[in-house]
Amino acid sequence: MSNSTMATTLAKRLQSSQPYWQTEAGRSLWETQRACLGPVVESRVWAATAWK
């Protein structure tokens, strides 16, 4: 079984982006996005699990 071209491309992009997220700029961006989107995502996860 082989990976699709898209899956391979995405895997390479993920691997090449890892050094950025280790920088101060990357960590700052992650924290900012998490502060803004975290409550929204967590509320949706909670709502989805509440129906089970």
Residue pairs with C-beta under 8 A, 6 or more apart in sequence:
3 11
20 26
21 27
21 30
